[in-house]
Amino acid sequence: MAKQKQMMWIIGAVVIGGVLYFLLRKPEPVVVIPAVGVPGVPAVAEPTTCQGRAIQLAMKQLGLPESELTVRSLIPQDLGLTTWSLNLAAIGWNNGVINTTIADNRFVCITGISYSGTAAESVRVRVGASTVAQFSIEQVPGITTTHHIDIAPILAQQNLPVVVDVYASAISATDNVIFEGATIEKRGMLLA
């Protein structure tokens, strides 16, 4: 019986000692390292929108503050067109209906398509050497009253080639495939 009491005292002492150790120990200090990696410089959150990423990229590549950049709506001239009317000369893939290089000091975000025609079915976009998007637009006129769909954002930076191919089920010299988005450029290129 004495051995049991002695064993209970030992177990009780170990349990109480362990509890006191965890309750009374000092927490380890928390060290916060800024994302920028420079002491004294606050971390900057990464932009989550295509436009925000384009602004950050423009500031970095052009060495300009945001106040020296213009943000405006995407226009046909940004993609080497005069209007959004595309010539779909063949049934099947019409390669290079848009074939341009983004101008120096300009960054383009494509975020949507408006389409109310009947000839175009699919769109494929290459930026640089990579195919960055391929999507169907055939159902757009039937699924929305605004004839618009949002797409996964496409960011094209200065001096990179952009090629758009359109798959057509019929020949059309004037099918309007309207690309929507934003253009970020050095102030004064198009707007002051």
N, C-alpha and C positions, 0 to 999 in steps of 0.2 A: 504494500500500500504506500509506503514511503517512496518507493521508486516511481510510482504513478504520479504522486504529488510533485516530485522533483521534475519529472518529465513534463508535466503540465506547466510548471513554472518556467521551464526552459522554452517551451513552445510559446507561451504567453509573452515572455520577454522578447523573443525573436519577432513575433507579430507586432507588438507595440513598438519595438525599435524600428522595424521596417516602415510602419505607418508614420512615425515621427520623422524618419529620414525623408520620405517623399513630401511631407507637409512643410518641413522646415528648410529644405534645400533652396538655394537661390536659383532662379531661372537663368538660363544662359542668355547673354545679351543678343539682341536681334540686330543684325547688320543689314542695312538697306544699301544696295548698290544701284545708282542710277542706270537706266537703260542706255544712256549715252556713253557711260563708262568714264566720265570725267568728273572728279570730285567737285562738288559745289554746283554742278549743272543739273537742273531738274530733268527728270525723264519726260520725254515727249511721246504721247500716245500715237500709235500708227493710225493714219487715216483709214476709214473703213469703206469709203465710197470711191468709185472710179475717179470722180472729179477731185476728191481729196488726195488720192494717190498721184494723180497727174500734176496737181499743184505742187506737192512735195518734190516730185521728180523734176519739174521745171525749175523750182527754186535751187535744187541741188546742181542740176546740169548747167543752168544758165548763171548761177551765182547771183541771183536777184532776190530781193525780198518780195513777199506776196503783193505788196503795194505797187510793184512794178510789173505785175502780170494782169492780163485781161482775161476774164472768164465770160464766154458768150455761147450762144447756141450753135450747134453744128450746122454748117451750110454746105451745099453741094461742092463749092470751090475747095473746101478743106479736103475733099476726096478726089479732086481732079475733074469734077464734072461742072457743067454750066447749069443744069437742072437735074432733078431727081429722076427724069425720064431715062429708062434704060432700053437699049436696043437688044432684044432677044432674037437673034437672027436664025437660030436653029432650035429644033426640038431636041432636048437633052441638055447636057452641060454647056453653057455659054461661058467659056473661060475668059477671065480678064475683062468683064464688063466695066469694072473699075480696076484700073491699074495705074497707081500713082505712088509717089514718095511723099511722105509727110514733110512739109516745109521746115526749114531750119527755124529754130526758136518757137516751134508749135508742137502741142501735144493734144491728141484727140481721144475722146472717150465716146464709144458707141454703146448706147444703153437700151435702144428699142428700135422697132421697125413699124412703120405704118404702111399698110398695103390694102388696096381695094380692087386690084386687078384680077385677071383670071389666067394669065399665062405662066407666071412664075410659081414654082412649087417649093424650091429649096434654095438656101443661100449658104455659101461656104466662104469663110474669110481667112486669108493668110496675112500675117504680119511678120515681116522679115522672112525667114525660111520655114516658119511653122504655121500649120493650120491651127488657128486658135478657136474657131467656132464653125459649126455646121448645124443649121436648124431649118425646120419646115415653116413656110409661110402660106402654104396652100389653103389652109383652113381659116386664116385670119379674117377674111371678109365675112365668113359665116359665123364666127364665134364671138365677135365683139361688135357693138354698134359703132365704136370709134375706129374700128379697123386698125387697132394698134396692139402690139405685144411687147412686153419687156423681155429682154434677152440677158444672158449672163454678160456683164460688162466687158468690153474689149478696149484695151488701152494701147494706143499706138503712139510712140514717141517720135521726136524729130528725126529726120533723115532716114527713117525706115520705110521700106516699100510696103504698100498695102494692096492686096489683090483680092477682088471679090468675084466669085463665080456664081452664076445663077442657073439652076436647073429649070427648064421651061417645058411645059406640056403642049405649048402652041407658040407659033411665031408672033412676035409683037414688036413693032418698032418704037412704041411709046408706052411701055409698062412702067408705071411709077412705083418704085420701091424706095420709100423715104426712110433714110437712116436718121435716127434721133440720138442726141447726146450733147456733149459740150466740147468746146475747144478752149484750151488754155494757151495763151501766147504772150510773148513779150509785148508790153504795152506799146501801142503805136503801129503795130503791123497791119491791123485792119481797123481797130478802134483806138482812139486816143485815151 
